[in-house]
């Protein structure tokens, strides 16, 4: 017996199967926490080759002026870690990636909590005014949004293909001894495999909700920008 809790009307067959699943869930939790510990022990990655210049809008209400913000300036409040999510929304794309948009819808509600310990920034290859216009339409007021339109960040950190296609990468940078280093990337995206990479699933609550149900996440449903 794992615990004494029993839910209304459950059968012995259900409880036996649920206990087997619960043991697997316990092992999964241990594995997730073990991998997180292993991740924290990574040595520093490569030192960033340049202090990238991004464009963002002034935060003064009604100002609307574009300012240059360097990568080093994305670290705030003495934080030593910076998470950058690459939003698939280039100038050539008529509309942004619906899946990325779903992820950012979730991040919008979490970012104030996240920023208590680390900095979280979203970068896209479109002009900053276009990014901000879309964000306003989604009601994103908490996410820090910057444009990589005029630098090589996306290409250098594998969020862009040679043909200009955009990829949903998430990279982590850290400050150490006065320099900035790459620390981690969701590299499952680049692994050649028959399975879906699902490299940002742990950042994306949507699928975890579906995984709790009898229907599961399925193979033929993906987020949309709008549901009419």
ABEGO torsion letter per residue (X at the ends): XABABBBBGBBAAAAAAAAAAAAAAAAAAAAAAAAAAAAAABBBBBBBABBBBBBBBBABBGAGBBBBBBAAAABBGGBABBBBBBBBBBAABABBBAAAAAAAAAAAAAAAAAAAABBBBBBBABBAAAAAAAAAAAGBAABBBBBAAABAAAAAAGABBAAGBBBBBBBBBBBBGGBBBBABBBAAAABBBABBAGAAAAABAAAAAAAABAAEAEAABBBBABBX
